[in-house]
Amino acid sequence: MIMTTSTQVDGRTTARTIGVVKGSTIRAKHIGKDIMAGFRNLAGGEITEYTQMMAEAREEAVKRMVEDATSQGANAIIGMRFATSMVMQNAAEVLAYGTGVVLE
């Protein structure tokens, strides 16, 4: 599956636009990670526990977006973006979205 943040794929022609494709996941903080993050917050610097959690969330959201695109018949995703939002205290959604297209 070709994915790009641009609105076209160089050297390829868009034969058909499928429409919006998306994938999301909601992740909550883990008490063990919260304790370690609290210690890191006191000392300053990167909170690696949360960096890893958000990286995993992005990977899962992309995987689900690709599954959505494939199920709709797309072979590429253009204009790909991420969005995040807090859905409740200590839980965030990561959304991956773009436009599914069929490239020649």
Contact map, one row per residue, 1 for C-alpha under 8 A:
11100000000000000000000000000000000000000000000000000000000000000100000000111000000000000000000000000000
11110000000000000000000000000000000000000000000000000000000000000000000000111000000000000000000000000000
11111000000000000000000000000000000000000000000000000000000000000000000000011101000000000000000000000000
01111111100000000000000000000000000000000000000000000000000000000000000000001111000000000000000000000000
00111110000000000000000000000000000000000000000000000000000000000000000000000111100000000000000000000000
00011111100000000000000000000000000000000000000000000000000000000000000000000111000000000000000000000000
00011111100000000000000000000000000000000000000000000000000000000000000000000110000000000000000000000000
00010111110101000000000000000000000000000000000000000000000000000000000000000110000000000000000000000000
00010111111110000000000000000000000000000000000000000000000000000000000000000100000000000000000000000000
00000001111100000000000000000000000000000000000000000000000000000000000000000000000000000000000000000000
00000000111110000000000000000000000000000000000000000000000000000000000000000000000000000000000000000000
00000001111111000000000000000000000000000000000000000000000000000000000000000000000000000000000000000011
00000000101111100000000000000000000000000000000000000000000000000000000000000000000000000000000000000011
00000001000111111000000000000000000000000000000000000000000000000000000000000000000000000000000000001111
00000000000011111000000000000000000000000000000000000000000000000000000000000000000000000000000000001111
00000000000001111100000000000000000000000000000000000000000000000000000000000000000000000000000000001110
00000000000001111110000000000000000000000000000000000000000000000000000000000000000000000000000000111100
00000000000000011111000000000000000000000000000000000000000000000000000111000000000000000000000000111100
00000000000000001111100000000000000000000000000000000000000000000000000000000000000000000000000000111000
00000000000000000111110000000000000000000000000000000000000000000000000000000000000000000000000011110000
00000000000000000011111000000000000000000000000000000000000000001101100000001000000000000000000011110000
00000000000000000001111100000000000000000000000000000000000010011101100000000000000000000000001111000000
00000000000000000000111110000000000000000000000000000000000111111101000000000000000000000000001110000000
00000000000000000000011111000000000000000000000000000000000111011000000000000000000000000000111100000000
00000000000000000000001111100000000000000000000000000000100110000000000000000000000000000000111000000000
00000000000000000000000111110000000000000000000000000000100000000000000000000000000000000011110000000000
00000000000000000000000011111000000000000000000000001000100000000000000000000000000000000011100000000000
00000000000000000000000001111100000000000000000000000000000000000000000000000000000000000111000000000000
00000000000000000000000000111110110000000000000000000000000000000000000000000000000000000110000000000000
00000000000000000000000000011111110000000000000000000000000000000000000000000000000000000000000000000000
00000000000000000000000000001111111000000000000000000000000000000000000000000000000000000000000000000000
00000000000000000000000000000111111100000000000000000000000000000000000000000000000000000000000000000000
00000000000000000000000000001111111110000000000011000000000000000000000000000000000000000000000000000000
00000000000000000000000000001111111111000000000000000000000000000000000000000000000000000000000000000000
00000000000000000000000000000011111111100000000000000000000000000000000000000000000000000000000000000000
00000000000000000000000000000001111111110000000010000000000000000000000000000000000000000000000000000000
00000000000000000000000000000000111111111000001111000000000000000000000000000000000000000000000000000000
00000000000000000000000000000000011111111100000000000000000000000000000000000000000000000000000000000000
00000000000000000000000000000000001111111110000000000000000000000000000000000000000000000000000000000000
00000000000000000000000000000000000111111111111000000000000000000000000000000000000000000000000000000000
00000000000000000000000000000000000011111111101000000000000000000000000000000000000000000000000000000000
00000000000000000000000000000000000001111111000000000000000000000000000000000000000000000000000000000000
00000000000000000000000000000000000000111111100000000000000000000000000000000000000000000000000000000000
00000000000000000000000000000000000000011111110000000000000000000000000000000000000000000000000000000000
00000000000000000000000000000000000000011011111000000000000000000000000000000000000000000000000000000000
00000000000000000000000000000000000000010001111100100000000000000000000000000000000000000000000000000000
00000000000000000000000000000000000010011000111111100000000000000000000000000000000000000000000000000000
00000000000000000000000000000000000010000000011111110000000000000000000000000000000000000000000000000000
00000000000000000000000000000000100110000000001111111000000000000000000000000000000000000000000000000000
00000000000000000000000000000000100010000000001111111100000000000000000000000000000000000000000000000000
00000000000000000000000000000000000000000000011111111110000000000000000000000000000000000000000000000000
00000000000000000000000000000000000000000000000111111111000000000000000000000000000000000000000000000000
00000000000000000000000000100000000000000000000011111111100000000000000000000000000000000000000000000000
00000000000000000000000000000000000000000000000001111111110000000000000000000000000000000000000000000000
00000000000000000000000000000000000000000000000000111111111000000000000000000000000000000000000000000000
00000000000000000000000000000000000000000000000000011111111100000000000000000000000000000000000000000000
00000000000000000000000011100000000000000000000000001111111110000000000000000000000000000000010000000000
00000000000000000000000000000000000000000000000000000111111111000000000000000000010000000000011100000000
00000000000000000000000000000000000000000000000000000011111111100000000000000000000000000000000000000000
00000000000000000000001110000000000000000000000000000001111111110000000000000000000000000000000000000000
00000000000000000000011110000000000000000000000000000000111111111000000000000000000000000000011100000000
00000000000000000000001100000000000000000000000000000000011111111100000000000000000000000000000100000000
00000000000000000000001000000000000000000000000000000000001111111110000000000000000000000000000000000000
00000000000000000000011100000000000000000000000000000000000111111111000000000000000000000000000000000000
00000000000000000000111100000000000000000000000000000000000011111111100000000000000000000000000110000000
10000000000000000000111000000000000000000000000000000000000001111111110000000000000000000000000000000000
00000000000000000000000000000000000000000000000000000000000000111111111000000000000000000000000000000000
00000000000000000000111000000000000000000000000000000000000000011111111100000000000000000000000000000000
00000000000000000000110000000000000000000000000000000000000000001111111111111000000000000000000000010000
00000000000000000000000000000000000000000000000000000000000000000111111111100000000000000000000000000000
00000000000000000000000000000000000000000000000000000000000000000011111111000000000000000000000000000000
00000000000000000100000000000000000000000000000000000000000000000001111111000000000000000000000000000000
00000000000000000100000000000000000000000000000000000000000000000000111111100000000000000000000000000100
00000000000000000100000000000000000000000000000000000000000000000000111111111000000000000000000000011100
11000000000000000000000000000000000000000000000000000000000000000000110011111000000000000000000000011110
11100000000000000000000000000000000000000000000000000000000000000000100001111100000000000000000000011110
11110000000000000000100000000000000000000000000000000000000000000000100001111111000000000000000001111000
00111111100000000000000000000000000000000000000000000000000000000000000000011111000000000000000001111000
00011111000000000000000000000000000000000000000000000000000000000000000000001111100000000000000001100000
00111100000000000000000000000000000000000000000000000000000000000000000000001111110000000000000111100000
00001000000000000000000000000000000000000000000000000000000000000000000000000011111000000000000111000000
00000000000000000000000000000000000000000000000000000000010000000000000000000001111100000000011110000000
00000000000000000000000000000000000000000000000000000000000000000000000000000000111110000000011100000000
00000000000000000000000000000000000000000000000000000000000000000000000000000000011111000001111000000000
00000000000000000000000000000000000000000000000000000000000000000000000000000000001111100001110000000000
00000000000000000000000000000000000000000000000000000000000000000000000000000000000111111111100000000000
00000000000000000000000000000000000000000000000000000000000000000000000000000000000011111011100000000000
00000000000000000000000000000000000000000000000000000000000000000000000000000000000001111111000000000000
00000000000000000000000000000000000000000000000000000000000000000000000000000000000001111110000000000000
00000000000000000000000000011000000000000000000000000000000000000000000000000000000001011111000000000000
00000000000000000000000001111000000000000000000000000000000000000000000000000000000001111111100000000000
00000000000000000000000001110000000000000000000000000000000000000000000000000000000111110111110000000000
00000000000000000000000111100000000000000000000000000000000000000000000000000000000111100011111000000000
00000000000000000000000111000000000000000000000000000000110010000000000000000000011110000001111100000000
00000000000000000000011110000000000000000000000000000000010010000000000000000000011100000000111110000000
00000000000000000000011100000000000000000000000000000000010011001000000000000001111000000000011111000000
00000000000000000001111000000000000000000000000000000000000000001000000000000001110000000000001111100000
00000000000000000001110000000000000000000000000000000000000000000000000000001111100000000000000111110000
00000000000000001111100000000000000000000000000000000000000000000000000000001111000000000000000011111000
00000000000000001111100000000000000000000000000000000000000000000000100001111100000000000000000001111100
00000000000001111110000000000000000000000000000000000000000000000000000001111100000000000000000000111110
00000000000001111100000000000000000000000000000000000000000000000000000011110000000000000000000000011111
00000000000111110000000000000000000000000000000000000000000000000000000000110000000000000000000000001111
00000000000111100000000000000000000000000000000000000000000000000000000000000000000000000000000000000111
